[in-house]
Amino acid sequence: MPDRRRFLQAAACAPLLAQSWTASALSPRQPMLARPIGSTGDMLPVIGLGTADTFNVSPSDAAAMAPLAQVVDALLEARGSLIDTAPSYGQAEAVTGALLAREPDRRPLVFLATKINTQGHDAARRQIENSLRALRTQKLDLIQVHNLIDTRNQLALLRELKQQGVTRYLGITHYTDAAHDELTELVEKEKPDFLQINLSVGARNAEKRLLPACQANGVAVLINRPFQDGALFRQVRDRPLPDLAGEIGCTSWAQLFLKFIIGHPAVTAVIPATSKPANMADNARAGFGPQPDAALRERIAALLG
């Protein structure tokens, strides 16, 4: 993403881009900030990795796989763990599975999430079996009903699979504001372990009813589309990073956008997608240092007002 690259700090990133990239070059010494999963209290690091579009390459294409391997390295070196994928993301599940299979001892370090997006239990079971094969694992950490497809029926199936140990957690996803009212009702009635939704400094509708409902019902929240598919970077193109970024240790616009999200108390983790190791390392830095309080979040939002 050309716009994104403009906002990486040249001093930090130029040496990395000039060398054969290794995640350890940016490895923080302290643990990444983690938030509790409401239904169990288990802790989840706040910065994860989405795979939509970015991981849709051929697993046999070594040139395409090499930077993605470095992206996963960067996530784990930063002590992140969440990787979110789906059957609808093309080859992303197979790519994720192949990358994790390089070093099998890393699988326990990864919180692996995927989705189902089909009608009926039989079709969903087949899809989950295919996902397990593609991801090269026998168990998943999270399976989510994707985009409200046959939601209540599929939640019943996921509860069965949770009892059987196929998945540790179950959830629901969507990515548009138009779904928030229905999602609020589902959170209140079904109380899934996780909800995955869109939230950003430029799209705050979830803050009205949906995030408070998640807090009230102990539902962990994953955030997708944190950069609004790059629109936020285009909006601040050629603008210097504001002084307030230094108050919370941000050295890039990406970190500021991510910390705005993490600063909401209902948010458990955010999952920006990337195929670039330097971007993954930059994103991960948002999981360290001070986070904005409510007043600073409003000051950040005003920058784009």
Secondary structure, DSSP 8 states (H G I E B T S, - for coil): -HHHHHTS-HHHHHHHHHS---GGGG--SS---EEE-TTT--EEESB-EE-TTTT-S-TT-HHHHHHHHHHHHHHHHTT--EEE--GGGTTHHHHHHHHHHTSGGGGGG-EEEEEE--SSHHHHHHHHHHHHHHHT-S-EEEEEEGGGSSHHHHHHHHHHHHHHTSEEEEEEE--SGGGHHHHHHHHHHH--SEEEEE-BTTB-GGGTTHHHHHHHHT-EEEEE-TTTTTHHHHHTTT----GGGGGGT--SHHHHHHHHHHTSTT--EE--B-S-HHHHHHHHGGGSS----HHHHHHHHHHT-
